[in-house]
Amino acid sequence: MPAYIIVQVEVHDPARYEDYKSMVPPSLAPYGGRFIVRGGKVETLEGDWAPKRFVMLEFPTVEQAKAWWNSPEYKEAKALRHATAKSEMIVVEGL
């Protein structure tokens, strides 16, 4: 069953965040991950939710999504994201 990591991001250091963005794609490949949405324009249709930056990744399974998030390949990038942005992240099972 596919799984999706959904991330809401508010970038505080855009220059260093660009480094983060370049580090992520190579970390995804070993876990079968790929971007579905990566920072495109967001328009609120209902409610108050208005993320400044929105990202969605797809993985073959929840286990692979969590393995990527905890992986040595993503560790340095994750630390840089924490240093340059505020983010909220969830993983959800797909259909």
N, C-alpha and C positions, 0 to 999 in steps of 0.2 A: 504494500500500500504506500503510495507516495506521501511525502511529508513536506511541509512548507515552513520555512523560518520567515517570520514577518518582523520587520524592524522599523521603528519610528526614530528618526535621528534629528537632533538639533546640533549643528556644527558650530563650535566656538573658535576653532583655529583652522580656517579654510586651507591655508598653505600646507600645513602638516597633514591635514585630512586627505589631501591629494595623494600623499605617499601611502596612506592607508588604502585608498581605492586601488592603487596599483599592486598592492601586496595580496589582496584577497583572491583574485581569480586563480592564481596557481595553487592556492591552498584548497580550493574546492574540488579540483580534478580527482584526487585520490579517493574522495568520498562520494563521487557521482553527483556533485552539486552543480547547479547552474542558476544564473540570474533569470528571473521572470520579469521583475521590475527593478530598475536601479536608478532612483532619483528623478523620475519623470515628473511632469506637472501634476499636482494634486488639486482636485476640486471637490469640495464637500457638498454632498447631495442631501444629507440629513444629519441633524445633530450638530455638535460643536467640534467634532474631531477634525483638526486641520494640521496634520503633520507637516513640518517644514521640509523634511526629506523622508521618503518612504522607499523601502527596499523589500523585495520578496525573493527568496531563494527556494528552489525545488530540489529535493533529494529523493532517492529511491525508497527510503524508509526513515522513520523517526530515529531509529538507532544510528543510521549513518549521519543524519543531521546532527545529532548530539555528539557523535564521535568527531565530526568536523569541528564543532564549537569547542570541544575539549582537546583538540589535536595540537601536537607540536608544530604542525604546519601553520596553524592559525594563531598560535600563542602571541607572537610578537605583534602581529597586526591587531589583535584584540586589545593588547595593552596600549597601542597607539590610538585606537578608537576611543578607549576610555579616557585618554589624556587630551583628546581634541574635540570630543563631542559628548553630549548627553544622549543616551539611547535607551529604548525599551524594546525588548525582543521576546518573541514567543515562538514556540514550535507547535504546529497543528497537523493532525493526520488529515490526509486528503481522501478522495473517493477512489 
